[in-house]
Structure formats: C-alpha cells, structure tokens
C-alpha cells in the first residue's frame, strides 16, 4: 500500500495505482482543470501512464469563474 496526498487529504492506495484511476475513484473533476503530481503538471494524455508511489502529492486545480 502507498500513502498519497490528494488535494491535502492523505489517502492509502494499492501499490501501482495509476493516477487516472485514483482521480476517477475520488470523483475528482480533473477533466475541467489541471492535475499536478509532485508540483509538476501532468498532461491529460499522460494521466493513465503515471503510477503513484508512496509520498506522492496530487493537486487538482480548477478554474475559478465569477464576476
């Protein structure tokens, strides 16, 4: 098992969990924004190849709308 942080929340995930699978399982609206893995932007086409390891930090950054 690996401990990762998603938007400030610590989660335990199985070893070799793909980033895309974690985002989908947590209902994160990643399609509408940007995804950072350890402070590095991950392109949408690379989400399925990114495999999480213990200590990874993930942030989903969504646009803010308003007026």
Secondary structure, 3 states (H helix, E strand, C coil): CEEEEECCEEEEECCCCEHHHHHHHCCCCHHHEEEEECCEEECHHHCCCCECCCCCEEEEEECCCCC
